Amino acid sequence: MARHADRIEQADAVVDGRTGGRANRDLTSPHQRFGARLQRPNSAAALQARVIEQETRTLAEAFARVSEDGSVAAAAAAVVAARRRFVAGTGKAFAYASLLAVDLSAGLSNVTLVDGTLVRHVDVLADVRDADVLVAISLRRYRRETVALAERFAAAGGTVVAVTDAAASPLTSVAGQSIVVPTDSASFADSPTAVAAVVHLLATLTTASAKGARRRLAERDRLARELDIYWEG
């Protein structure tokens, strides 16, 4: 686990050195980022160009990182090998968790989105098995609920896969696999672009190597036609 954290820390330093990411990390709240980036007069065209340039750079850095460290491929292997797969995120991270859970469930069985309502954290923690995996998504300012779930899930013998934005994230110390995604932004909000793209990559690699995925996808198509779910159908 310590060697895993060291590799993440080294990769973080590389990314920060290229982009000034540590300065970005110092702006810890949307209010601080708004004051630093958006209060000076800007035309809409100039702001749009700056945001697009930064989003493009952040996405390229994310793909370069995961290509170099192999973290997404390793996480996909852990998810495929699991008997049950849980996906969790709180607040804004719940959107990424929902995206991942929907895409994974198309090709894999036993995928559960921990939404805190129908599937509560206590429900999951009461029955953790050593063949279970939890994909926990948490970005600064790291919601306590997700961190606590990951800590207790790992303590109960399950495997945690973390999708987060820094080596110093509280998730990395309990995760068997960690995917660290840069979120540098020219906006008041940290970039969602690379996080969504890496979640998409994780779902793709996982489904591509899952036994029965093609059959499951074909059956879903058949049912969609039978139930007339889609306008195009």
C-alpha positions as a Markdown table, in Angstrom:
| # | Residue | x | y | z |
|---|---|---|---|---|
| 1 | Met | 0.0 | 0.0 | 0.0 |
| 2 | Ala | 2.8 | 2.4 | 0.8 |
| 3 | Arg | 4.6 | 1.7 | -2.5 |
| 4 | His | 1.3 | 2.3 | -4.3 |
| 5 | Ala | 0.9 | 5.7 | -2.5 |
| 6 | Asp | 4.5 | 6.6 | -3.4 |
| 7 | Arg | 3.9 | 6.0 | -7.1 |
| 8 | Ile | 0.8 | 8.2 | -6.9 |
| 9 | Glu | 2.7 | 11.0 | -5.1 |
| 10 | Gln | 5.5 | 10.9 | -7.8 |
| 11 | Ala | 2.9 | 11.1 | -10.6 |
| 12 | Asp | 1.2 | 14.0 | -8.8 |
| 13 | Ala | 4.5 | 15.9 | -8.7 |
| 14 | Val | 5.0 | 15.4 | -12.4 |
| 15 | Val | 1.6 | 16.7 | -13.3 |
| 16 | Asp | 1.9 | 19.7 | -10.9 |
| 17 | Gly | 5.2 | 20.6 | -12.3 |
| 18 | Arg | 3.8 | 20.8 | -15.8 |
| 19 | Thr | 0.6 | 22.8 | -15.0 |
| 20 | Gly | 1.1 | 24.7 | -11.8 |
| 21 | Gly | -1.4 | 22.3 | -10.2 |
| 22 | Arg | -0.2 | 23.1 | -6.7 |
| 23 | Ala | -1.3 | 26.7 | -7.2 |
| 24 | Asn | -4.7 | 25.3 | -8.3 |
| 25 | Arg | -4.8 | 23.1 | -5.2 |
| 26 | Asp | -4.3 | 26.2 | -2.9 |
| 27 | Leu | -7.7 | 27.6 | -4.1 |
| 28 | Thr | -9.7 | 25.2 | -1.9 |
| 29 | Ser | -13.3 | 26.6 | -2.4 |
| 30 | Pro | -15.4 | 27.8 | -5.3 |
| 31 | His | -15.5 | 31.2 | -3.7 |
| 32 | Gln | -11.7 | 31.5 | -3.7 |
| 33 | Arg | -11.5 | 30.3 | -7.3 |
| 34 | Phe | -14.1 | 32.8 | -8.4 |
| 35 | Gly | -12.2 | 35.6 | -6.8 |
| 36 | Ala | -8.9 | 34.5 | -8.3 |
| 37 | Arg | -10.1 | 33.7 | -11.8 |
| 38 | Leu | -13.4 | 35.4 | -12.7 |
| 39 | Gln | -13.6 | 38.8 | -10.9 |
| 40 | Arg | -11.3 | 40.7 | -13.3 |
| 41 | Pro | -13.1 | 42.1 | -16.4 |
| 42 | Asn | -13.2 | 39.6 | -19.2 |
| 43 | Ser | -15.1 | 39.4 | -22.4 |
| 44 | Ala | -17.2 | 36.2 | -22.9 |
| 45 | Ala | -15.1 | 35.3 | -25.8 |
| 46 | Ala | -11.8 | 35.6 | -23.9 |
| 47 | Leu | -13.2 | 33.6 | -20.9 |
| 48 | Gln | -14.5 | 30.9 | -23.2 |
| 49 | Ala | -11.1 | 30.6 | -24.9 |
| 50 | Arg | -9.3 | 30.4 | -21.6 |
| 51 | Val | -11.7 | 27.7 | -20.2 |
| 52 | Ile | -11.5 | 25.6 | -23.4 |
| 53 | Glu | -7.7 | 25.8 | -23.4 |
| 54 | Gln | -7.4 | 24.7 | -19.8 |
| 55 | Glu | -10.0 | 21.9 | -20.2 |
| 56 | Thr | -8.1 | 20.6 | -23.2 |
| 57 | Arg | -4.8 | 20.7 | -21.3 |
| 58 | Thr | -6.3 | 19.0 | -18.2 |
| 59 | Leu | -7.8 | 16.2 | -20.3 |
| 60 | Ala | -4.5 | 15.6 | -22.1 |
| 61 | Glu | -2.7 | 15.5 | -18.7 |
| 62 | Ala | -5.2 | 13.0 | -17.3 |
| 63 | Phe | -4.9 | 10.6 | -20.3 |
| 64 | Ala | -1.1 | 10.9 | -20.2 |
| 65 | Arg | -1.1 | 10.1 | -16.5 |
| 66 | Val | -3.3 | 7.0 | -16.6 |
| 67 | Ser | -1.4 | 5.7 | -19.7 |
| 68 | Glu | 1.9 | 6.0 | -17.8 |
| 69 | Asp | 0.8 | 4.6 | -14.5 |
| 70 | Gly | -1.6 | 1.9 | -15.6 |
| 71 | Ser | -4.0 | 2.9 | -12.9 |
| 72 | Val | -7.2 | 2.6 | -14.9 |
| 73 | Ala | -6.3 | -0.8 | -16.3 |
| 74 | Ala | -5.4 | -2.1 | -12.8 |
| 75 | Ala | -8.7 | -0.8 | -11.4 |
| 76 | Ala | -10.6 | -2.4 | -14.3 |
| 77 | Ala | -9.0 | -5.7 | -13.5 |
| 78 | Ala | -10.1 | -5.4 | -9.9 |
| 79 | Val | -13.7 | -4.6 | -10.8 |
| 80 | Val | -13.9 | -7.5 | -13.3 |
| 81 | Ala | -12.5 | -9.9 | -10.7 |
| 82 | Ala | -15.0 | -8.9 | -8.0 |
| 83 | Arg | -18.2 | -10.9 | -7.3 |
| 84 | Arg | -20.2 | -7.8 | -6.4 |
| 85 | Arg | -19.4 | -4.2 | -7.5 |
| 86 | Phe | -20.5 | -1.2 | -5.5 |
| 87 | Val | -20.1 | 2.4 | -6.8 |
| 88 | Ala | -20.4 | 5.4 | -4.4 |
| 89 | Gly | -19.9 | 9.1 | -4.5 |
| 90 | Thr | -21.5 | 12.0 | -2.5 |
| 91 | Gly | -22.5 | 15.5 | -3.6 |
| 92 | Lys | -21.1 | 16.4 | -7.1 |
| 93 | Ala | -19.2 | 13.1 | -7.1 |
| 94 | Phe | -22.6 | 11.2 | -7.1 |
| 95 | Ala | -23.0 | 12.3 | -10.8 |
| 96 | Tyr | -19.8 | 10.5 | -11.7 |
| 97 | Ala | -20.7 | 7.5 | -9.6 |
| 98 | Ser | -24.1 | 7.3 | -11.4 |
| 99 | Leu | -22.4 | 7.5 | -14.8 |
| 100 | Leu | -20.0 | 4.7 | -14.0 |
| 101 | Ala | -22.7 | 2.5 | -12.4 |
| 102 | Val | -25.0 | 2.8 | -15.4 |
| 103 | Asp | -22.2 | 2.0 | -17.9 |
| 104 | Leu | -20.9 | -0.9 | -15.8 |
| 105 | Ser | -24.3 | -2.4 | -15.3 |
| 106 | Ala | -24.8 | -2.6 | -19.1 |
| 107 | Gly | -22.2 | -5.3 | -19.4 |
| 108 | Leu | -21.6 | -6.7 | -15.9 |
| 109 | Ser | -23.8 | -8.3 | -13.3 |
| 110 | Asn | -24.0 | -7.3 | -9.6 |
| 111 | Val | -23.4 | -3.6 | -10.0 |
| 112 | Thr | -25.0 | -1.5 | -7.3 |
| 113 | Leu | -25.0 | 2.3 | -7.0 |
| 114 | Val | -24.9 | 3.3 | -3.4 |
| 115 | Asp | -27.3 | 6.3 | -3.4 |
| 116 | Gly | -27.7 | 6.8 | 0.3 |
| 117 | Thr | -31.5 | 6.3 | 0.0 |
| 118 | Leu | -32.5 | 3.0 | -1.6 |
| 119 | Val | -29.0 | 1.6 | -1.0 |
| 120 | Arg | -27.6 | 3.1 | 2.2 |
| 121 | His | -24.0 | 2.9 | 3.4 |
| 122 | Val | -25.1 | 0.9 | 6.4 |
| 123 | Asp | -26.7 | -1.7 | 4.1 |
| 124 | Val | -23.5 | -2.2 | 2.2 |
| 125 | Leu | -21.2 | -2.3 | 5.3 |
| 126 | Ala | -23.4 | -4.8 | 7.1 |
| 127 | Asp | -22.5 | -7.5 | 4.5 |
| 128 | Val | -19.1 | -6.9 | 3.0 |
| 129 | Arg | -17.3 | -9.9 | 1.6 |
| 130 | Asp | -13.7 | -10.3 | 0.6 |
| 131 | Ala | -14.7 | -10.7 | -3.1 |
| 132 | Asp | -16.5 | -7.3 | -3.1 |
| 133 | Val | -15.2 | -4.1 | -4.6 |
| 134 | Leu | -16.2 | -0.6 | -3.9 |
| 135 | Val | -15.4 | 2.1 | -6.5 |
| 136 | Ala | -15.4 | 5.3 | -4.3 |
| 137 | Ile | -15.3 | 8.6 | -6.1 |
| 138 | Ser | -14.4 | 11.7 | -4.0 |
| 139 | Leu | -12.9 | 15.0 | -5.1 |
| 140 | Arg | -12.0 | 17.9 | -3.0 |
| 141 | Arg | -13.4 | 19.0 | -0.6 |
| 142 | Tyr | -13.8 | 15.3 | 0.1 |
| 143 | Arg | -17.2 | 14.4 | 1.6 |
| 144 | Arg | -16.9 | 12.6 | 4.9 |
| 145 | Glu | -19.6 | 10.1 | 4.0 |
| 146 | Thr | -17.7 | 8.6 | 1.1 |
| 147 | Val | -14.4 | 8.6 | 3.0 |
| 148 | Ala | -16.0 | 6.8 | 5.9 |
| 149 | Leu | -17.7 | 4.3 | 3.7 |
| 150 | Ala | -14.4 | 3.5 | 2.0 |
| 151 | Glu | -12.5 | 3.2 | 5.3 |
| 152 | Arg | -15.0 | 0.8 | 6.8 |
| 153 | Phe | -15.4 | -1.2 | 3.5 |
| 154 | Ala | -11.7 | -1.8 | 3.4 |
| 155 | Ala | -11.6 | -2.7 | 7.1 |
| 156 | Ala | -14.3 | -5.3 | 6.6 |
| 157 | Gly | -12.2 | -7.0 | 4.0 |
| 158 | Gly | -13.5 | -5.6 | 0.7 |
| 159 | Thr | -11.3 | -4.0 | -2.0 |
| 160 | Val | -11.6 | -0.2 | -2.6 |
| 161 | Val | -10.9 | 1.4 | -5.9 |
| 162 | Ala | -10.5 | 5.2 | -5.5 |
| 163 | Val | -11.2 | 7.7 | -8.2 |
| 164 | Thr | -9.9 | 11.0 | -6.8 |
| 165 | Asp | -7.9 | 14.1 | -7.6 |
| 166 | Ala | -4.7 | 14.1 | -5.5 |
| 167 | Ala | -2.3 | 11.7 | -3.9 |
| 168 | Ala | -3.1 | 13.4 | -0.6 |
| 169 | Ser | -6.8 | 12.5 | -0.9 |
| 170 | Pro | -8.1 | 10.6 | 2.2 |
| 171 | Leu | -9.2 | 7.8 | -0.1 |
| 172 | Thr | -5.8 | 6.8 | -1.3 |
| 173 | Ser | -4.6 | 5.4 | 2.1 |
| 174 | Val | -7.4 | 2.8 | 2.1 |
| 175 | Ala | -7.6 | 2.0 | -1.6 |
| 176 | Gly | -6.1 | -1.1 | -3.2 |
| 177 | Gln | -6.1 | 0.8 | -6.5 |
| 178 | Ser | -6.2 | 4.6 | -6.9 |
| 179 | Ile | -6.9 | 6.6 | -10.1 |
| 180 | Val | -5.7 | 10.2 | -9.6 |
| 181 | Val | -7.2 | 12.6 | -12.0 |
| 182 | Pro | -6.1 | 16.2 | -12.4 |
| 183 | Thr | -8.9 | 18.8 | -12.2 |
| 184 | Asp | -7.1 | 22.1 | -13.0 |
| 185 | Ser | -9.6 | 24.6 | -14.3 |
| 186 | Ala | -10.0 | 28.2 | -15.4 |
| 187 | Ser | -13.4 | 28.3 | -13.7 |
| 188 | Phe | -14.7 | 28.7 | -10.2 |
| 189 | Ala | -15.5 | 24.9 | -10.4 |
| 190 | Asp | -12.8 | 22.3 | -10.6 |
| 191 | Ser | -12.8 | 20.6 | -14.0 |
| 192 | Pro | -15.3 | 17.8 | -14.5 |
| 193 | Thr | -13.9 | 17.0 | -18.0 |
| 194 | Ala | -11.1 | 14.6 | -17.1 |
| 195 | Val | -13.0 | 12.9 | -14.3 |
| 196 | Ala | -15.9 | 12.1 | -16.7 |
| 197 | Ala | -13.5 | 10.9 | -19.3 |
| 198 | Val | -11.5 | 8.7 | -17.0 |
| 199 | Val | -14.8 | 7.2 | -15.6 |
| 200 | His | -15.7 | 6.4 | -19.2 |
| 201 | Leu | -12.4 | 4.8 | -19.8 |
| 202 | Leu | -12.7 | 2.7 | -16.7 |
| 203 | Ala | -16.2 | 1.5 | -17.7 |
| 204 | Thr | -14.9 | 0.7 | -21.2 |
| 205 | Leu | -11.9 | -1.3 | -20.1 |
| 206 | Thr | -13.9 | -3.2 | -17.5 |
| 207 | Thr | -16.7 | -4.1 | -19.8 |
| 208 | Ala | -14.4 | -5.1 | -22.6 |
| 209 | Ser | -12.7 | -7.8 | -20.4 |
| 210 | Ala | -15.9 | -9.0 | -18.6 |
| 211 | Lys | -17.2 | -12.5 | -19.5 |
| 212 | Gly | -20.7 | -12.4 | -20.8 |
| 213 | Ala | -20.6 | -8.7 | -21.5 |
| 214 | Arg | -21.5 | -9.1 | -25.2 |
| 215 | Arg | -24.4 | -11.5 | -24.4 |
| 216 | Arg | -25.7 | -9.1 | -21.7 |
| 217 | Leu | -25.5 | -6.1 | -24.1 |
| 218 | Ala | -27.4 | -8.0 | -26.8 |
| 219 | Glu | -30.1 | -9.1 | -24.3 |
| 220 | Arg | -30.5 | -5.5 | -23.2 |
| 221 | Asp | -31.0 | -4.4 | -26.8 |
| 222 | Arg | -33.6 | -7.2 | -27.3 |
| 223 | Leu | -35.5 | -6.1 | -24.2 |
| 224 | Ala | -35.3 | -2.4 | -25.2 |
| 225 | Arg | -36.9 | -3.2 | -28.5 |
| 226 | Glu | -39.5 | -5.4 | -26.9 |
| 227 | Leu | -40.5 | -2.8 | -24.3 |
| 228 | Asp | -40.2 | 0.0 | -26.9 |
| 229 | Ile | -38.1 | 2.0 | -24.5 |
| 230 | Tyr | -36.4 | 4.3 | -27.0 |
| 231 | Trp | -37.9 | 6.8 | -29.5 |
| 232 | Glu | -35.5 | 5.5 | -32.2 |
| 233 | Gly | -36.9 | 2.0 | -31.7 |
